[in-house]
Amino acid sequence: MKDNRYPEIEEEEGIGMCCEPSVEYGATGSGYANTLEAFNEDVVDVADTWDPGIGPYNMEELNARIDEAETFIEKAEQGDWSDWVTEAQSRANLYSKYPWLK
């Protein structure tokens, strides 16, 4: 097998090296939307009533979800896999629900 080696290049300090520009970036308009300068506190993009429905919404609900997950894990460690699905089953469920994923 042929050993391909890259040529060694002697670099001089400061020549060809990347560095910050000598002039600081100004906070001038970039023309792009959704930048800090275009942000307006009076404009609300998401309605206050919008709820993604995934929670948890408080610590009690979070702890309840953790307890439920730990229960399922303990049952699986004891040999009861009824609360679990295989990767193939999960993938089949996704493909039947969302055929465009195939």
C-alpha positions, 0 to 999 in steps of 0.5 A: 500500500502506498503511503500518501503523505501531505506536504509539510508547510512551514507557516510563518506566524500571522501570515495566512492565519485566521484572526478577528478583524481589526475593526470591531463588528458594529451592531448595525442592521444586518437585514435579517429577521429574527435578529436581536435588533429586530426583536420587539417585546410588544410582538408575541409570536406564541399565544399565551394559551398555546399548550404543546400538551407534553408537560410536565407542568410542575414538580409533582407531575415530573416526580409522578412520571419518574416514578412511573418510568421506574416502575416499568423498568423494575417490572422489565428487570423482573421479566415482565416486558408487557409495558415495552415494545421492540424497536421493530414494533415502534418503527412499524407503528410510526410508519403506519401513522406517518407513511411519509417517513418510509 
